[in-house]
Amino acid sequence: MSDKQSNASAYWKENLKYLTILLLIWFLVSFVFGILMVNQLNTIKLGGFKLGFWFAQQGSIYVFVVLIFVYIRLMNKLDKKYGLDE
């Protein structure tokens, strides 16, 4: 395997690791907190609203937007690490 192929393989492997972690966080916030644990989280108030309701209505959207920016930052670092930045 050439050096270029091994770099591409390592780059892709690290990219998939980041994607997996970020998608698991999104799943946890949107599905687990917003649907499965809504009754337990509703015992906590956030800004006058029940926390389970907040996660279902707004929290998962905010987290998703934050995860987009985290992914951009991680990919910029990854690109620089492997010499693919522009």
N, C-alpha and C positions, 0 to 999 in steps of 0.2 A: 504494500500500500504506500502510495507516495505521501510526502509530507503535506501536500495541499489537500489530499483526501482525508488524511487523519485530522487536519485542522478543521475541515468542513464537518467531519463527523463529531468532533469534540464540541464545535460551535452548536450544532443541531441538538446534541445531547443536553447541553447546558440550557439551550432555549426551551426544550421540552420540559426540563426540570422547573424552570421559572413558570411556564404556562400551567403545569400541573399544580404547583403550589398556589398560584393566583386563582385558578379556577376552583380549587378546593375551598379557599377563603370565600369566594363569591357564593359557592353552593352552601357553605355553612351559614353565611349571613342571610341569604335570600330564602333558602328552603328550610333549613333547620330552625333558625331564629324566627323567620317570618311566618312559618306554617306549623312545624312540628312542636316548637316550644312556646308558641304564642300565649298559651294560658299561664305558663309559669312566668314568662316575662311580663305579662300584664299586671303582675303584682307590684311592679316597679314603675314609678312615674318619671317621665323625662319631659320637662317643659310643660307640665300639665297634661300630657298624654301618656297613655299606657305604653310601656316600652315595646311590647309585642306588636301593638298597632303601629307604632312608629317604625319598627323594622319592616313591617309588611308594606307600609305606604311610602316611606321616604328613606329609611335607613339603608335598605339594600341598593337603592339608586345612588345614594351618596357614596357608599362603599365601592360600587361598580365604577363610578367616575374616578375615585381615588386610585383604584386598581389600574385603570388605564394609564394614569400618570406614572404610577410605580413601574408599570411594564415599559413605558417609554424610557424611563431613566435606566432601568436594568438593561434594556436592549442597547442603549447608547454606550453603556459601560462594556457590554459584551462585544459590541462592534469594535470599540477601541482596543479591547484585549486581543482580538483576533485580526486587527488591522483592516477592518472593513468599513471604518468610518469614512465619511466624505469630507 
